[in-house]
């Protein structure tokens, strides 16, 4: 599952870990902007 993927850390976790982190940060930013 995505062995050759470069998830932004140069490690290649393959699970889209960096993408999940980015989405989580975006949710925090959007939530904070709505407060």
Long-range contacts (C-beta under 8 A, 24 or more apart in sequence): none
